[in-house]
Amino acid sequence: MNKYRSHNCNELRKKDVGKKVSLAGWINKKRDHGNLLFIDIRDNYGITQCIIDKENKNFSLLEKTQLETVIKIDGKVLDRTKDTINTDIDTGEIEVSIESFEVLGTCHELPMPVFSDQEYSEEIRLKYRFLDLRRKKIHENIILRSKVISFIRNEMNRLGFLEFQTPILTSSSPEGARDFLVPSRLNPGKFYALPQAPQQFKQLIMVSGFDKYFQIAPCFRDEDARADRSPGEFYQLDLEMSFVEQEDVFKVVETLLVNTFKKFSNKKLMFNKFPKITYSDAILKYGTDKPDLRNPLVINDITEIFKRDDVSFEIFKRLVKSGSKVRSIVTKNTKDKPRSFFDNIDKWAKEQGASGLAYFTIEKDKVISAKGPVGKFFSNEALVEIMKITKAEVGDSLFLACDKESEVQKIISLARDKIGQDLDLIDENSFAFCWIVDYPMFEKDEVTKKIKFSHNPFSMPQGSIKDINFEKPLDIFAYQYDIVCNGIELSSGAIRNHIPELMYKLFSIAGYDKKQVDEKFSGMINALSYGAPPHGGIAPGIDRIVMLLANEKNIREVTMFPMNQNAQDLMMKAPSEVSQNQLDELKLIIKEKK
């Protein structure tokens, strides 16, 4: 028998009444009732209430013992009376009468209570992350993460995928973020890069003749923190398949995600078959390529309306004349909303840096008219045309934004989210997945005006090589896709470009000559020259999947040892300075910032 425990702290039940048992764990709570001391002992599995009366010689010692001290107790299982049963815990029908106890691990005064869900500063939580992880909610999140990863592994095996590990020390490549660099002692002046993703390696695995690969892959990117992105490192389900088209990848991912989300959440799935939305439609209808489809609001372009002679809204007309766009959102049956509802949204828009949101409500007496601050600027005929474009009806309201296309897109997307929340239109008890497809291969840099890859440079362009108009690179679309859930991008993926000549051509459009491509991607280009199959894949973020399943807003809540906003590990004090000897071995000199 284990010398520390006969049972865990979630194991004892009514059938165990009368048994002599040993339990070990942390003191979660204490309640002193004078002659009786109640102690909740907690371990990884749950909580058991223990009691000791004043007559016991250990009473005063236990009374003084600090919370979170690790103890072992020996005692007898007792039946609880009906009026003392605790339905909040699985062991709530019994308690253990303490006969003796032993301290296994002492505890200093706590910087934060473990039994509380009270919020504490990021600095305290991350400095004492080992205590933070003891708290019920985050402890359960980490256990959920483990179970999700195990389930995904089993599902991938069931779907015929093999798990392989790719190198951590590799070469730098333009994946879109900054690399973490590792100096080489044996090759002074040269550096490894930690992989931003196993992109090239997983393609090489396909070239090597393996058919279906996956990996729970660590990825490293030196980028700023966000709620849905950890600085430093994160994990993704990296997968790649040979002899596939886009739909084959979609089928695997949809099967996996549907099964995973049904397994670990009681929330409903809005779509078992995920809708496909083109990138251009997503930008137009939702203002973003990460739309939250739980929100029924749709954006419409009504720019042409402001070129009409019977529209006298001069501010918008002048802006449209100079190239600005007008986007609108229809809110159904909001004619009875108070003026404050509309004014608050207008005020909010100004707080976001926009000039505000114009608005009016559609009415009808004998003819169609508009009520609101800008309603008078539209003729009956213009309003009818607006209703036709936006599918608005009498009693609906319209919010309007006007600006340069990139700017109006941002504010109207945010407004869609804001209005959806204010009107309580978003079903928080659901998951809405979708695919964003048909990404442009290239885009123009707004600052340099140069052509650059809009997404993954290794994506296959759409159409046969002979039909692609390379003279108009902004018109080239890629077999590039994103998977999105509830407004969060889970992953990007693509059918890969496996044709070296085509890869050289596309990179040349983005400003890379053949020599540069050979230097950056020598392994990849060389491999593709020796018989490469058509292949494609994707890499959903594990952290983001678990964040959604745990109903958390921040990825930190589902990550065991995250860094802070400044990419620092406060617990292990990383990054840290290193000794001069280490620098000398690596032939590195630290220059002081002037």
C-alpha positions in Angstrom: 0.0 0.0 0.0 1.1 3.6 -0.8 2.7 5.0 2.4 1.1 8.5 1.8 -2.5 7.6 0.9 -5.0 4.8 0.5 -7.4 7.0 -1.5 -7.3 10.3 -3.4 -9.3 13.2 -2.2 -12.2 12.6 -4.7 -12.5 8.9 -4.1 -14.3 8.2 -0.9 -18.1 7.6 -1.0 -20.9 6.5 1.3 -19.9 2.8 0.7 -16.6 3.6 2.4 -18.1 4.6 5.8 -16.3 2.9 8.6 -13.1 2.3 6.7 -9.7 3.4 8.1 -8.1 5.6 5.4 -5.1 7.7 4.7 -5.3 10.9 2.6 -2.6 13.3 1.5 -2.9 16.8 0.0 -3.0 20.5 0.5 -5.0 22.2 3.3 -7.5 24.1 1.1 -9.7 25.7 3.9 -10.1 25.5 7.6 -13.2 26.3 9.7 -12.8 26.5 13.5 -16.1 25.9 15.4 -14.5 25.9 18.8 -14.7 22.3 19.8 -14.5 21.1 16.2 -12.0 22.0 13.4 -13.1 21.3 9.8 -10.3 20.9 7.3 -10.7 20.6 3.5 -7.9 18.6 2.0 -7.3 19.0 -1.7 -5.3 17.1 -4.3 -5.4 16.9 -8.1 -8.6 14.9 -8.0 -10.9 16.8 -5.6 -11.6 17.7 -2.0 -12.5 15.7 1.1 -13.7 17.3 4.3 -11.9 16.2 7.4 -12.8 16.9 11.1 -10.9 16.8 14.4 -12.3 17.5 17.9 -10.6 19.4 20.6 -9.9 16.3 22.6 -7.5 15.1 20.0 -3.8 15.9 20.8 -3.3 17.1 17.2 -6.1 19.7 17.4 -4.0 22.7 18.4 -1.2 21.8 15.9 -3.6 21.6 13.0 -5.3 24.8 14.2 -2.0 26.6 13.7 -1.0 24.9 10.4 -0.8 27.3 7.5 -3.2 26.9 4.5 -1.6 25.2 1.5 0.6 23.1 3.8 0.9 19.6 2.5 -0.3 17.0 5.1 -1.0 13.4 5.4 -3.9 12.3 7.6 -5.0 9.0 9.0 -8.6 8.6 10.1 -12.0 7.0 9.8 -14.7 7.6 7.2 -17.9 8.9 8.7 -21.4 9.3 7.3 -22.7 12.9 7.2 -26.1 13.7 8.5 -28.7 14.6 5.9 -28.6 18.3 6.7 -24.8 18.5 6.4 -24.3 16.9 3.0 -22.4 19.1 0.6 -23.7 18.6 -2.9 -21.0 20.9 -4.4 -18.3 18.2 -4.1 -18.3 14.5 -5.1 -17.3 13.4 -1.6 -20.0 15.5 0.1 -21.9 12.6 1.7 -18.9 11.6 3.9 -16.2 13.2 6.0 -13.0 11.8 7.6 -12.4 11.9 11.4 -8.7 12.7 11.8 -6.9 10.4 14.2 -3.3 11.5 13.4 -1.6 13.7 10.9 1.9 14.5 9.5 3.3 17.6 7.7 4.8 16.6 4.4 5.5 20.0 3.1 5.5 23.4 4.9 4.1 26.6 3.4 5.2 30.2 3.8 2.6 33.0 4.1 0.7 33.0 0.9 1.0 36.0 -1.6 -2.4 35.0 -3.0 -5.1 32.6 -1.7 -5.5 29.5 -3.7 -9.2 28.7 -2.7 -10.4 32.1 -4.1 -11.3 33.0 -7.7 -10.5 36.6 -6.9 -8.5 38.3 -9.7 -4.9 39.3 -9.0 -2.4 41.3 -10.9 -0.6 39.6 -13.8 2.7 40.1 -12.0 1.6 38.3 -8.9 -0.1 35.5 -10.8 2.9 34.8 -13.1 5.6 35.2 -10.4 3.8 32.6 -8.3 2.3 30.6 -11.2 2.7 27.3 -9.3 0.2 28.7 -6.8 -2.0 30.2 -9.5 -2.2 26.7 -11.1 -3.6 25.3 -7.8 -6.7 27.4 -8.1 -9.7 25.4 -9.2 -10.6 27.1 -12.4 -7.2 27.3 -13.9 -6.3 23.9 -12.6 -9.3 22.5 -14.5 -8.3 24.5 -17.6 -4.9 22.8 -17.7 -6.4 19.4 -17.2 -8.9 20.2 -20.0 -5.9 21.1 -22.2 -4.2 17.8 -21.5 -7.4 15.8 -22.3 -8.0 17.8 -25.5 -4.5 17.1 -26.8 -4.8 13.4 -26.0 -8.2 13.3 -27.8 -6.8 15.1 -30.8 -3.9 12.7 -31.0 -6.3 9.7 -30.9 -8.5 11.3 -33.6 -5.6 12.0 -35.8 -4.4 8.4 -35.5 -7.9 7.3 -36.3 -8.0 9.4 -39.4 -4.8 7.7 -40.6 -2.2 10.3 -39.7 1.3 9.5 -38.3 3.0 11.7 -35.7 6.5 12.9 -36.4 8.7 15.4 -34.7 10.5 18.1 -36.6 13.7 20.0 -35.6 13.6 22.9 -33.1 17.0 24.3 -34.2 16.7 25.4 -37.8 17.4 28.3 -40.2 15.7 31.7 -40.3 12.9 32.1 -42.8 10.4 34.8 -43.7 7.2 33.5 -42.0 5.8 36.9 -41.1 7.1 37.4 -37.6 10.5 37.9 -35.9 12.6 34.9 -35.3 14.1 33.9 -32.0 17.8 33.4 -32.8 20.2 30.9 -31.1 23.9 31.5 -31.6 26.1 28.5 -32.6 29.2 27.8 -30.6 30.7 25.5 -33.2 29.9 27.9 -36.0 30.9 31.4 -34.7 28.9 34.3 -36.1 26.1 32.0 -37.3 22.7 31.5 -35.8 20.0 28.9 -35.6 16.4 30.1 -35.6 13.6 28.6 -33.5 10.8 27.5 -35.9 7.9 29.9 -36.3 6.2 26.8 -37.6 7.4 23.5 -39.1 6.3 24.7 -42.5 9.2 23.6 -44.6 9.8 20.4 -42.7 6.3 19.2 -43.0 6.4 19.8 -46.8 9.7 17.9 -46.9 8.0 15.0 -45.1 5.4 14.8 -47.9 8.3 14.9 -50.5 9.8 12.0 -48.5 6.9 9.8 -49.4 4.9 9.9 -46.1 1.2 10.4 -46.8 -0.3 12.0 -43.7 1.7 13.8 -41.0 0.7 15.5 -37.8 2.5 17.0 -34.8 1.5 18.9 -31.6 4.2 21.4 -32.6 5.9 24.1 -30.5 6.2 27.3 -32.4 8.3 30.4 -31.5 7.6 33.9 -32.6 9.2 37.1 -31.2 6.0 39.1 -31.4 3.8 41.2 -29.0 1.3 39.6 -26.8 -2.5 39.7 -27.4 -5.4 38.1 -25.7 -5.4 35.3 -28.2 -1.6 35.1 -28.7 1.1 34.3 -26.3 4.5 36.0 -26.7 7.4 33.6 -27.2 5.9 30.2 -27.8 2.7 28.5 -28.6 1.5 25.1 -29.8 -0.4 24.1 -32.9 -1.8 21.0 -34.4 0.4 20.8 -37.4 -0.8 18.6 -40.2 0.0 17.9 -43.9 -1.5 15.5 -46.5 -0.3 14.4 -49.9 -2.4 14.1 -53.1 -5.1 16.3 -51.8 -7.2 19.3 -52.8 -8.6 22.0 -50.6 -11.8 20.1 -49.9 -9.9 17.1 -48.6 -8.2 19.2 -46.0 -11.5 20.8 -45.0 -13.1 17.4 -44.5 -10.4 16.2 -42.1 -10.4 19.5 -40.1 -14.2 19.7 -39.9 -14.4 16.1 -38.7 -11.7 16.7 -36.1 -13.1 20.0 -34.8 -16.7 18.9 -34.7 -15.8 15.8 -32.7 -13.5 17.7 -30.3 -16.0 20.5 -29.6 -18.8 18.0 -29.1 -16.7 16.0 -26.8 -15.5 18.9 -24.5 -18.3 21.4 -24.6 -22.0 21.5 -24.1 -22.4 24.5 -26.3 -24.1 23.9 -29.6 -22.4 24.0 -33.0 -24.1 26.4 -35.4 -22.7 24.5 -38.4 -21.6 20.8 -38.6 -20.6 21.6 -42.2 -18.6 24.9 -42.0 -19.7 27.6 -44.4 -17.1 28.9 -46.9 -16.8 32.7 -47.3 -14.5 34.3 -49.8 -11.9 36.8 -48.4 -13.5 39.6 -50.4 -17.0 38.8 -49.2 -15.8 38.6 -45.6 -14.2 42.0 -45.8 -17.3 43.5 -47.4 -20.0 41.8 -45.2 -18.2 41.7 -41.9 -15.3 44.2 -42.2 -12.8 41.5 -41.3 -11.5 38.1 -42.3 -12.2 36.8 -38.8 -16.0 37.2 -38.7 -18.1 36.1 -35.7 -21.0 34.4 -37.4 -23.0 34.2 -34.1 -23.7 37.9 -34.9 -26.4 38.1 -37.6 -25.6 41.7 -38.5 -24.2 42.2 -42.1 -22.4 45.2 -43.6 -23.5 46.7 -46.9 -21.7 49.1 -49.2 -24.0 52.0 -50.1 -21.4 54.3 -51.6 -23.2 54.7 -54.9 -26.2 56.2 -53.1 -24.2 59.3 -52.2 -23.6 60.0 -55.9 -27.3 60.7 -56.4 -28.7 64.2 -56.9 -31.5 63.5 -54.5 -29.2 62.8 -51.5 -28.0 66.1 -49.9 -25.8 64.7 -47.1 -22.9 66.9 -48.2 -20.2 65.7 -45.8 -20.5 62.1 -47.1 -20.9 63.3 -50.7 -17.6 65.2 -50.6 -15.8 62.3 -49.0 -17.2 59.9 -51.6 -16.1 62.2 -54.4 -12.6 62.1 -53.1 -12.6 58.3 -53.0 -14.0 57.3 -49.6 -16.5 54.5 -49.1 -19.8 54.3 -47.2 -20.7 51.2 -45.3 -23.9 50.6 -43.4 -25.4 48.2 -40.8 -29.1 47.5 -40.5 -30.6 46.8 -37.1 -33.9 45.1 -37.2 -37.0 46.5 -35.5 -35.2 49.2 -33.5 -37.6 52.0 -34.2 -38.7 52.1 -30.5 -35.2 52.3 -29.2 -34.5 55.5 -27.2 -32.4 58.3 -28.7 -29.7 57.4 -26.1 -29.2 54.0 -27.7 -28.2 55.6 -31.0 -26.2 58.5 -29.5 -24.2 56.1 -27.3 -23.1 54.1 -30.3 -22.2 57.3 -32.1 -20.2 58.4 -29.0 -18.5 55.0 -28.9 -17.4 55.3 -32.5 -15.8 58.7 -31.8 -13.9 57.2 -28.8 -12.5 54.6 -31.3 -11.0 57.5 -33.3 -13.7 57.6 -36.0 -15.7 60.8 -36.9 -18.8 59.0 -35.6 -21.7 57.0 -37.0 -24.6 58.6 -38.8 -27.9 57.0 -38.3 -31.6 57.1 -39.1 -34.7 54.9 -38.8 -37.0 54.0 -41.7 -40.6 55.0 -41.3 -43.7 55.0 -43.5 -46.8 57.1 -43.5 -47.9 57.4 -47.0 -44.4 57.2 -48.4 -41.0 56.0 -47.0 -39.2 58.5 -44.9 -36.3 58.5 -42.4 -36.3 59.7 -38.8 -33.1 60.8 -37.2 -30.4 63.4 -37.4 -29.5 62.7 -41.0 -32.8 61.3 -42.2 -33.8 64.6 -43.9 -30.9 64.4 -46.4 -32.5 61.4 -48.3 -35.3 61.5 -50.7 -38.1 58.9 -50.7 -36.6 57.3 -53.9 -33.1 57.2 -52.4 -34.4 55.5 -49.2 -36.2 52.9 -51.3 -33.0 52.1 -53.1 -31.1 51.9 -49.8 -33.8 49.4 -48.5 -33.3 47.4 -51.7 -29.5 47.2 -51.3 -29.5 46.5 -47.5 -32.8 44.5 -47.3 -33.9 47.0 -44.6 -37.6 47.2 -43.8 -39.9 49.8 -42.2 -39.0 50.0 -38.5 -35.4 49.1 -39.0 -32.5 51.5 -38.4 -29.3 52.1 -40.3 -25.9 53.1 -39.0 -23.5 54.7 -41.6 -19.7 55.1 -41.6 -17.7 57.0 -44.3 -13.9 57.0 -44.7 -11.1 55.7 -46.8 -11.7 52.0 -47.5 -9.2 50.7 -45.0 -10.4 53.0 -42.2 -14.1 52.5 -42.8 -13.6 48.8 -42.9 -12.0 48.9 -39.4 -14.7 51.0 -37.7 -17.7 49.3 -39.3 -16.3 45.9 -38.3 -15.9 47.1 -34.7 -19.4 48.7 -34.8 -20.9 45.4 -36.0 -19.4 43.8 -32.9 -20.5 46.6 -30.6 -24.1 46.8 -31.9 -24.4 43.0 -31.8 -23.4 43.0 -28.1 -25.6 46.0 -27.2 -28.7 44.4 -28.9 -27.9 41.0 -27.3 -27.8 39.4 -30.7 -24.8 37.1 -30.0 -25.6 33.6 -28.7 -22.8 33.0 -26.1 -23.9 29.3 -25.9 -22.7 28.4 -29.4 -19.7 28.0 -31.7 -19.8 29.3 -35.2 -17.0 27.9 -37.4 -16.4 29.1 -41.0 -13.7 28.9 -43.7 -12.3 32.0 -45.3 -11.1 31.1 -48.8 -9.7 32.6 -52.0 -7.1 34.9 -50.4 -5.2 37.1 -52.8 -1.7 35.8 -53.4 -0.2 39.3 -53.2 -0.9 42.7 -51.7 0.6 46.2 -52.0 2.5 47.5 -49.0 0.7 50.7 -48.0 4.1 52.3 -47.0 6.6 51.1 -49.6 3.9 50.5 -52.4 5.8 47.3 -53.2 4.2 44.0 -54.0 4.5 41.5 -51.2 3.0 38.1 -50.3 -0.3 38.6 -48.5 -0.2 35.3 -46.7 1.9 32.2 -46.9 4.6 32.4 -49.7 4.4 28.6 -50.2 0.7 28.6 -51.3 -0.3 27.3 -54.7 -1.9 30.0 -56.9 -5.3 29.2 -58.4 -5.5 28.3 -62.0 -3.1 26.5 -64.4 0.3 28.1 -64.9 -0.5 29.0 -68.5 -3.7 30.8 -67.5 -2.2 32.9 -64.6 -1.6 36.6 -65.6 1.6 37.3 -63.8 1.5 40.9 -65.1 -1.4 41.5 -62.7 -0.2 40.0 -59.5 -2.9 41.6 -57.4 -5.5 39.6 -59.4 -3.9 36.2 -58.5 -5.7 34.2 -55.9 -4.2 31.4 -53.8 -5.5 28.1 -52.5 -5.1 29.7 -49.1 -7.7 29.3 -46.3 -8.3 30.3 -42.7 -10.5 28.5 -40.1 -12.3 30.9 -37.9 -14.5 30.4 -34.8 -16.5 33.1 -33.0 -14.3 35.8 -34.4 -11.1 34.1 -33.5 -8.7 32.8 -36.2 -7.7 29.3 -35.3 -5.4 28.7 -38.2 -4.2 29.4 -41.7 -3.5 26.7 -44.2 -3.0 26.2 -47.9 -2.5 23.8 -50.8 1.2 24.1 -51.3 3.2 25.2 -54.3 5.2 22.1 -55.2 6.5 23.3 -58.5 10.0 25.0 -58.3 9.7 27.0 -61.5 6.4 28.5 -60.3 7.9 29.2 -56.9 10.8 31.2 -58.4 8.3 33.2 -60.5 6.1 34.1 -57.6 9.0 35.0 -55.4 10.4 37.2 -58.1 7.1 39.2 -58.1 7.6 39.8 -54.4 11.2 41.1 -55.0 13.3 38.0 -54.4 15.8 36.9 -57.1 16.7 33.3 -57.7 19.8 33.5 -55.6 17.9 34.8 -52.6 15.3 32.1 -52.9 18.0 29.4 -53.2 19.7 30.8 -50.1 16.6 31.1 -48.0 14.9 27.9 -49.1 17.6 25.7 -50.4 16.4 22.6 -48.7 12.8 23.1 -49.9 13.6 24.0 -53.5 16.1 21.2 -53.8 13.6 18.6 -52.5 10.8 19.8 -54.7 13.1 19.2 -57.7 13.1 15.5 -57.0 9.5 14.5 -57.5 7.1 16.3 -55.1 3.5 15.3 -54.8 0.7 17.8 -54.7 0.1 18.4 -50.9 -1.6 20.7 -48.5 -2.3 21.2 -44.8 -3.2 23.5 -41.9 -2.2 24.1 -38.3 -5.0 25.0 -35.9 -3.8 26.6 -32.7 -4.1 24.3 -29.7 -4.1 27.2 -27.2 -6.9 28.9 -29.0 -9.0 25.7 -29.3 -8.7 25.2 -25.5 -9.4 28.8 -24.8 -12.7 28.5 -26.6 -13.6 25.2 -25.0 -12.7 26.6 -21.5 -14.8 29.8 -22.2 -11.8 32.0 -21.5 -11.0 35.4 -23.1 -7.3 35.2 -22.6 -4.9 32.5 -23.8 -2.9 32.9 -20.5 -5.7 31.1 -18.7 -5.1 27.8 -20.6 -1.3 27.9 -20.8 0.7 26.3 -18.0 3.6 28.7 -17.8 2.9 31.8 -19.9 5.1 34.9 -20.2 3.9 38.4 -19.3 3.1 41.1 -21.8 6.8 42.0 -22.1 7.7 38.4 -23.0 9.2 37.8 -19.5 8.9 34.7 -17.4 8.6 36.2 -13.9 8.8 32.9 -12.2 12.0 31.6 -13.8 13.4 35.2 -14.3 13.8 34.8 -18.1 15.2 36.2 -20.2 18.3 36.6 -18.0 21.9 37.8 -18.4 24.5 35.2 -19.0 28.1 34.9 -17.9 31.0 36.4 -19.8 32.4 32.9 -20.3 29.3 31.9 -22.1 29.5 35.0 -24.3 33.2 34.3 -25.0 32.4 30.7 -26.1 29.8 32.0 -28.5 32.1 34.8 -29.8 29.4 37.4 -28.8 29.9 40.9 -27.6 27.1 42.8 -25.8 27.0 46.5 -26.8 25.5 48.9 -24.4 22.6 51.0 -25.8 23.6 54.6 -26.1 
